[in-house]
Amino acid sequence: MDLKNKKVLITGGSAGIGKAIIKELVNRGVQDIAVIGRRKEPLEALRTDLSSVNFLTIQGNVAKSDDLEKAVSTISEEWGELDILINNAGVVSAGLLAEQSEEDIINQININVTGLILLTKKALPLLQKSKEGAIMNLSSGFGYIAMPFYSVYAATKAAVGQFSDAMRRELHQYPLHVMTVYPSSTDTDMMTTANTGEMDSPEEVARISVEGLLSKEINVVFGGKEREDSIRMNFLEPRKMDEYAISNFEGMREMAKTHRSM
């Protein structure tokens, strides 16, 4: 895939992995990027940091259908076309399900899944016009292996992967590549409140994700061979993963006890 002259829409692109992906795309020749974000100031900062880019910055919440409609309408009016959709926006609220607020449960589902699906639906008429397009959906390592204290988050991220697979098969007649990225712990604002150890850099996640896009990978999974082995165990011998989770229960409780980025 040649990224030059591609027009890109990304959600949650003003910080973290999203911002790193934007920089990686720009380094590879992309000049037209639309960004949806909830806060005005980080969106304006993007224009300052990357002054050579033709940005369409759209303040909006991916959990609100009207904001998604506004974003797609803006792109349609300004560009009339779209090549790549990157569904990156996500939130997390960790903790025992019994102690999760209903608001946090609903917002995780609305932002991580419902908004992602609705934006894809609304953007499809533009994407289907592309001669060489793509949809990149950001999931999580928890999308493959669910763990205690992350029940809602893991459910939403597993849904992202299933949605990607379904859309790739549903859109087979179009030149649209659909892929899923499964980052492990990444050093972003989203992880500031998590008590965790070594993390990947957002720049590394962005580089490998974009390389996966260029080579038309279906799944880009972070964590190396150890992660691959754990995924295999989780599917083939789930009781062994149960035992692992139980033996590490208190450590996971410690990691999750303050982890909230909504």
N, C-alpha and C positions, 0 to 999 in steps of 0.2 A: 504494500500500500504506500502510495506517495502522499505525504501529508501536505505538500505545498498546495496552496489555493483551497485547502479544505476549510469549511466553515463548521465551527464547533460550538456546541452548547454544553455547559457543565454546571451542575448544581453544587453548592457548597464550595465554590472555588476561591473564596477570599482568604482561606487559611488552610493549614495542615496539608494533607495529601492532595486535596484539590488544587491548592495554590502551586504545590510542587509539580503537579501534572501540567498545569498551565505553562509553567516555566520550561518544562521538558518539551512540550509541544512547540513552544515559540523557538526554542533552540533547534528544532527540526523543521522550521520553516512555516509554521502556522501563523497567520496574521489576523484572522477574523475569529474572535472568540466572544460568545455571549455567556454571561455569568449570572446565575440567580443566587442571591444571598439575602439573609434576613436583615443585616445591618448595613446602613449606608456608608459609614466611615471606612470599613475594610474594603468595600467595593471601590470607593474613590482612591484608596491607597494603591489598589492594583494599577490604576491608570498612571499613578506617579511612578511606581516601581518599574512598569513596563510601558513606557511612553510610546514605543514604536508600534504597539499593537492596536488594532482597530477593535476596541471593546464595545460591546453592548452590555452595560451593567443594568441589571433588572432587580430592584429591591422587591423581595417577595418571599413567602413561606411555602415550601413545597407541600405542606400539609393542607394548603388552601387551593381548591380547584380554580377559583377565580384568578389567583396569582399565576398559576400555571398557564391558564388561558391567555392572560396578558403577556406572558413571556413568549409564547409561541406566536401570538399575533404580532408582537414587536419584531421578531425575527422574520416573519413572513413579509411584513411591510418594508423592513430595512434591507433584507437580503433576498427574499423570495425563494430561498433554498437552505438546506441544512444537510451536512454530510455525516457528522459524528455527534452522538448524544452520549455524554458521560454522566451517569447517575451516581454521584458521589456523596451527596448530603446524607448525614446520618447522626443519630443521637443515641445515648446510652444512659440507662439508669439501672444500676446493679443492686442486688439485695434479694433476700428471701421473697418469694412471690407473696406470701401472706402479709409482708410488710411494705409492699410496693403500693404507691398511691394509684388510684384509678386513672388520674390525670397522666402520670408518667407512663402507665401501660398503654393508654390510648395514643399518646403522642409518639411513643416509639413505633407503634404500628402505623400511624398516619404518615410519619416522616420517612421511616425506613422502607415501608412497603407500599402503602396506598398511594402516596405521592409519586413514588418512583413509577408505579404502573400507570397512573393517570397521565403523567408527563410523557411517558413513552407513547401512550395511545394518542395524545394530542399532537405529538411531534411526528408521528408516523407518515402523514400525508407529505410532509416535506422530506423526510428521510427516504421515502420510497422513490423520490425523484432523482436521488443521487446515483451517479454512475459507479461509485465505489464508496460505500458508506459503512458505518459501524455503530454499534451500541455497546458501550462498556458499562457494566454494572459493578459497583463496589460492594462486596459482601464482607465477610470477616472469617477468621479461623473458626469462630464459634458457629459459623454457618455450616461447617462440616462436623464439628465435635461440640455438642452442647455440654455445658458444665453448670453445676449448681451456682446460684446467685445471678445467673445470666439467662434465666429461662425465657423471658420475653424477648430480650435482645437476640438470643440465639434463634428463636423462632422466626423473627423478622429476617435475619440474615440467611437462614436456610431457605426461606421463601424467595429471596432474591436469586439464589442459585437456580431454583426450580423454574422461576419465571424466565430467566435467561435461556435455559435449555428449551423451554416451550416456545419462546419467541424465535430462537434460531431455527427450529423445525417448522414453525408457522410461516416464517418469512423466507423459506428456502428459494423461492422463485425470484427474489430480489437480490441484487448485489450488495447485501448488508451482512456484515459479519457481527455476530453477537457473542460476547465473551463476559466472563465473570472473573473478578480479582478477589482473592482471599488473603488480605493482609494479616500478619500476626501483630503483636503489640508494636505500635509505631509511635515515635516520640512527637506527638502533636498535643494541642490544647485539650483534645478529647480525653487524653490519658493522664492529664496533670493530676487528677484526683485519685488515680489508681495507685495502689501500693504494689508496684511491680518492678522487676529488675531490668535487665538489658533489653533495649528496644531497637527496632529498625529505624532508620532515618526516613522522613517523608520523601527526601530526594531519591533515595535508593528504591523505595516503593514505586515512585513515579517513573523512574528510568526503566525498571524491569516491566512495569505495566505497559508502558508505551512500546517497549520492544516486543512485548507479547501481542500488542495490537498490530504492529507492523508485520509480524510473522503469522498473524491470524491464529494465535493460540485460543483454545476454547476456555481453558481455566488456567489462571496464573495463581499458583499457591505458594505462599511464603512459609518459611520454616524448615526448608531443606529436607533431607532424607528422614530425619526423626519425625517430622510432621507427616510425611507421606506414610510412614509406618504406623503412626497413631491413627490416621484416617482409615487405613486398611483394617486395623484392629477394631476400630469403632464400628465398622460395617460388618465385618466377618465374625468378630468375637466381642459383642457389646458388653457382655458381663465382665470381661477383663477391664474394659474401660470404666465400668461401674466401680470395680475394685480400686482402680487408680484414683478415681474421683473421691471415693470414700477415704482412702488413705491420705489424701491431700486436702481434705475438707476444710480444716481449720486454716491452712495456708490460703486457700481460695477465699475464705471468709475475710481474712485480713486484707487481701488484695481488693476485695469488692466493697468493703464497709463504707468507704467514702467516695466510691466511683460513680459519679453522676455528671453528665455533660448534656444538658438539655437546651 
